[in-house]
């Protein structure tokens, strides 16, 4: 392998593993709080129902 090929391989490895590390760090700092029940409609209060009906 030439020196240029080794340098490009190191750059590619750093980009891939650096992106993975950054993604994991981001998920650690900002965890997802979704419960996974996205198909259910959100609960509505009584005030919203009366104002929408009038």
mmCIF file of the C-alpha atoms, coordinates in Angstrom:
data_MODEL
# 
_entry.id   MODEL 
# 
loop_
_atom_site.group_PDB 
_atom_site.id 
_atom_site.type_symbol 
_atom_site.label_atom_id 
_atom_site.label_alt_id 
_atom_site.label_comp_id 
_atom_site.label_asym_id 
_atom_site.label_entity_id 
_atom_site.label_seq_id 
_atom_site.pdbx_PDB_ins_code 
_atom_site.Cartn_x 
_atom_site.Cartn_y 
_atom_site.Cartn_z 
_atom_site.occupancy 
_atom_site.B_iso_or_equiv 
_atom_site.pdbx_formal_charge 
_atom_site.auth_seq_id 
_atom_site.auth_comp_id 
_atom_site.auth_asym_id 
_atom_site.auth_atom_id 
_atom_site.pdbx_PDB_model_num 
ATOM 1  C CA . UNK A 1 1  ? 0.000   0.000  0.000  1.00 0.00 ? 1  UNK A CA 1 
ATOM 2  C CA . UNK A 1 2  ? 1.161   3.465  -0.768 1.00 0.00 ? 2  UNK A CA 1 
ATOM 3  C CA . UNK A 1 3  ? 1.345   6.245  1.781  1.00 0.00 ? 3  UNK A CA 1 
ATOM 4  C CA . UNK A 1 4  ? -1.627  8.028  0.233  1.00 0.00 ? 4  UNK A CA 1 
ATOM 5  C CA . UNK A 1 5  ? -3.764  4.895  0.499  1.00 0.00 ? 5  UNK A CA 1 
ATOM 6  C CA . UNK A 1 6  ? -2.857  4.446  4.159  1.00 0.00 ? 6  UNK A CA 1 
ATOM 7  C CA . UNK A 1 7  ? -3.628  8.101  4.888  1.00 0.00 ? 7  UNK A CA 1 
ATOM 8  C CA . UNK A 1 8  ? -7.026  7.847  3.184  1.00 0.00 ? 8  UNK A CA 1 
ATOM 9  C CA . UNK A 1 9  ? -7.782  4.651  5.114  1.00 0.00 ? 9  UNK A CA 1 
ATOM 10 C CA . UNK A 1 10 ? -6.967  6.371  8.413  1.00 0.00 ? 10 UNK A CA 1 
ATOM 11 C CA . UNK A 1 11 ? -9.153  9.357  7.484  1.00 0.00 ? 11 UNK A CA 1 
ATOM 12 C CA . UNK A 1 12 ? -12.055 7.068  6.567  1.00 0.00 ? 12 UNK A CA 1 
ATOM 13 C CA . UNK A 1 13 ? -11.715 5.080  9.799  1.00 0.00 ? 13 UNK A CA 1 
ATOM 14 C CA . UNK A 1 14 ? -11.655 8.264  11.873 1.00 0.00 ? 14 UNK A CA 1 
ATOM 15 C CA . UNK A 1 15 ? -14.760 9.603  10.112 1.00 0.00 ? 15 UNK A CA 1 
ATOM 16 C CA . UNK A 1 16 ? -16.741 6.377  10.630 1.00 0.00 ? 16 UNK A CA 1 
ATOM 17 C CA . UNK A 1 17 ? -15.732 5.733  14.240 1.00 0.00 ? 17 UNK A CA 1 
ATOM 18 C CA . UNK A 1 18 ? -15.863 9.425  15.117 1.00 0.00 ? 18 UNK A CA 1 
ATOM 19 C CA . UNK A 1 19 ? -19.421 9.662  13.817 1.00 0.00 ? 19 UNK A CA 1 
ATOM 20 C CA . UNK A 1 20 ? -20.413 6.613  15.821 1.00 0.00 ? 20 UNK A CA 1 
ATOM 21 C CA . UNK A 1 21 ? -18.802 8.036  18.955 1.00 0.00 ? 21 UNK A CA 1 
ATOM 22 C CA . UNK A 1 22 ? -20.492 11.395 18.436 1.00 0.00 ? 22 UNK A CA 1 
ATOM 23 C CA . UNK A 1 23 ? -23.888 9.729  17.931 1.00 0.00 ? 23 UNK A CA 1 
ATOM 24 C CA . UNK A 1 24 ? -23.495 7.665  21.098 1.00 0.00 ? 24 UNK A CA 1 
ATOM 25 C CA . UNK A 1 25 ? -22.404 10.719 23.069 1.00 0.00 ? 25 UNK A CA 1 
ATOM 26 C CA . UNK A 1 26 ? -25.388 12.674 21.747 1.00 0.00 ? 26 UNK A CA 1 
ATOM 27 C CA . UNK A 1 27 ? -27.798 9.885  22.724 1.00 0.00 ? 27 UNK A CA 1 
ATOM 28 C CA . UNK A 1 28 ? -26.202 9.697  26.166 1.00 0.00 ? 28 UNK A CA 1 
ATOM 29 C CA . UNK A 1 29 ? -26.642 13.436 26.745 1.00 0.00 ? 29 UNK A CA 1 
ATOM 30 C CA . UNK A 1 30 ? -30.140 13.637 25.190 1.00 0.00 ? 30 UNK A CA 1 
ATOM 31 C CA . UNK A 1 31 ? -31.919 10.293 25.632 1.00 0.00 ? 31 UNK A CA 1 
ATOM 32 C CA . UNK A 1 32 ? -35.124 9.663  23.739 1.00 0.00 ? 32 UNK A CA 1 
ATOM 33 C CA . UNK A 1 33 ? -38.155 9.874  26.022 1.00 0.00 ? 33 UNK A CA 1 
ATOM 34 C CA . UNK A 1 34 ? -40.703 8.474  23.565 1.00 0.00 ? 34 UNK A CA 1 
ATOM 35 C CA . UNK A 1 35 ? -42.759 5.628  25.034 1.00 0.00 ? 35 UNK A CA 1 
ATOM 36 C CA . UNK A 1 36 ? -43.263 4.001  21.653 1.00 0.00 ? 36 UNK A CA 1 
ATOM 37 C CA . UNK A 1 37 ? -47.068 4.344  21.636 1.00 0.00 ? 37 UNK A CA 1 
ATOM 38 C CA . UNK A 1 38 ? -47.214 6.820  18.766 1.00 0.00 ? 38 UNK A CA 1 
ATOM 39 C CA . UNK A 1 39 ? -50.385 5.377  17.198 1.00 0.00 ? 39 UNK A CA 1 
ATOM 40 C CA . UNK A 1 40 ? -52.558 6.581  20.087 1.00 0.00 ? 40 UNK A CA 1 
ATOM 41 C CA . UNK A 1 41 ? -54.157 10.028 19.921 1.00 0.00 ? 41 UNK A CA 1 
ATOM 42 C CA . UNK A 1 42 ? -53.147 12.460 22.665 1.00 0.00 ? 42 UNK A CA 1 
ATOM 43 C CA . UNK A 1 43 ? -55.648 12.959 25.470 1.00 0.00 ? 43 UNK A CA 1 
ATOM 44 C CA . UNK A 1 44 ? -57.804 16.056 25.158 1.00 0.00 ? 44 UNK A CA 1 
ATOM 45 C CA . UNK A 1 45 ? -59.032 18.142 28.043 1.00 0.00 ? 45 UNK A CA 1 
ATOM 46 C CA . UNK A 1 46 ? -62.670 19.129 28.504 1.00 0.00 ? 46 UNK A CA 1 
ATOM 47 C CA . UNK A 1 47 ? -61.927 22.813 27.807 1.00 0.00 ? 47 UNK A CA 1 
ATOM 48 C CA . UNK A 1 48 ? -60.679 22.040 24.330 1.00 0.00 ? 48 UNK A CA 1 
ATOM 49 C CA . UNK A 1 49 ? -63.744 19.946 23.475 1.00 0.00 ? 49 UNK A CA 1 
ATOM 50 C CA . UNK A 1 50 ? -66.248 22.640 24.568 1.00 0.00 ? 50 UNK A CA 1 
ATOM 51 C CA . UNK A 1 51 ? -64.460 25.448 22.723 1.00 0.00 ? 51 UNK A CA 1 
ATOM 52 C CA . UNK A 1 52 ? -64.180 23.369 19.543 1.00 0.00 ? 52 UNK A CA 1 
ATOM 53 C CA . UNK A 1 53 ? -67.903 22.513 19.595 1.00 0.00 ? 53 UNK A CA 1 
ATOM 54 C CA . UNK A 1 54 ? -69.077 26.152 19.835 1.00 0.00 ? 54 UNK A CA 1 
# 
